[in-house]
Amino acid sequence: MAGGGLSDRFDVVVVGGGPGGYVAAIRAAQLGLETACVDAFLDEEGRPALGGTCLNVGCIPSKALLDSSLHYWRLRHRLAEHGIRVRGVELDLAAMQARKREVVRGLTRGIELLFAKHGITWIQGRGRLQAPGEVAVVPHGDAGGPPRVLRAAHVILATGSVPAALPEAPFDGERIVDSTGALALEEVPRRLVVVGGGVVGLELGSLWARLGARVTVLVRGERLLGRLEPELAREARRQLEAQGLAFRFRTRVLEARVTRRQVALRVEGPEGEARLQADRVLVAVGRRPNSEGLAAQEAGLALDEGGHVVVDELGRTNLPHVWAVGDLTRGPQLAHRASEQGIAVAERIAGLAGRVDPAVPAVIYTWPEIAWVGRTSAELEAAGVDFRAGLFPFAANGRARAAGEAEGLVKILAERRTDRILGVHLIGPHAGELVAEAACAMALGASAEDLARTVHAHPTLAEAVKEAALAVDGRPIHR
């Protein structure tokens, strides 16, 4: 128990302390609402920690390790072209993992301080919706006594998601791991098989490949990341294969047998059955909503067939004054989406017109990074939208060439009649930062001409976005 007083009555009770929940709690408190946040998360040392999966065992630790691994890989493979020669490069994985933990711990402490600053009551334990306005909490280590019951005018459900399991390759926490386990490995596996060619599989596969693992990625589909623009998908595959990742497409796992030292996999692909050996297997086939046990049956909370909490466009559930945000609901499983939904719901509870802009960007933190916002050309074609596309390669961008990071491209899709930007897709250096400009432009209803006429500093990577906007009208300057 931490935070404000010991009252069991609040204006708002948030169930879940991840990026949807803790942000909703902070915004509610900023608006003058007496707020509590119930969270069950325990860090790898068994201590209560705010921030949820994203901060503790997802977004943040993965990016810490990805950045560390990229430094190591560049030191070994890319610095010679800059005239920097090094000898005797060594990997200290224990130090790398320790740095990751310190990054995470610093950020979780920061949320604790924000809760204290805003007078938010942090209640450590598992929360369960008993009825509208009533949440039962079982504290950590509870021996079976009656739960503490909180009463609130409004309840926000924000318990996120958990890794989806694969029956043919069940997690054992040692040889067959989920994303959390893959981020905590104490040694670099000689052979790593990644089941799933999505965001998590590609990020963590590239992480361990940079550190020396032989990585094989099993992909169910015909190509990587089916929603990507074709040009981006081809470039992503080319770059990742150059970094040592091997891909098997149209391949599924039939069986995984764990022995003392390895995992024997039986898989089926275009050429029939095959057998693979791995020291570790990462199962990354998606995530499912963490809704099991979230509400008592008698509460009547509506879930869909996938276990998502059913909400309307405002985030309201079927129960009065009960809301849900983030991965618990249908939609892109993105931490920033959850945060924006949490803010919007808190503002609606306070009587304001909270909203989430539909231009929600997504990023894959491989190197080069992949990012997009808005619709794809396939989606626009299916909807019968008449549009134009503008492409510009980073190879023609001065800043990218100077940095030695000239792989990739920017693609902008704009409606032909109005020139309004409908989608922006990037693969290249720091694409995750560059996509923010595109998201801002789309949120403001900008045209490609607006973006093309915006003065960009030279030399910068962002000039590639400007040139792609010029290319929509067939007039790029540097191509």
Beta strands, then each sheet from edge to edge (+ up, - down):
strand 1: 9-15
strand 2: 35-39
strand 3: 121-131
strand 4: 134-139
strand 5: 148-157
strand 6: 161-163
strand 7: 176-177
strand 8: 191-195
strand 9: 214-218
strand 10: 245-248
strand 11: 252-258
strand 12: 263-269
strand 13: 272-278
strand 14: 280-283
strand 15: 287-289
strand 16: 322-324
strand 17: 362-364
strand 18: 369-374
strand 19: 387-393
strand 20: 409-415
strand 21: 421-428
sheet 1: 16+ 5+ 1+ 2+ 3+ 4-
sheet 2: 6+ 15-
sheet 3: 7+ 14+ 8+ 9+ 10+
sheet 4: 11+ 12- 13+
sheet 5: 17+ 18- 21+ 20- 19+
end
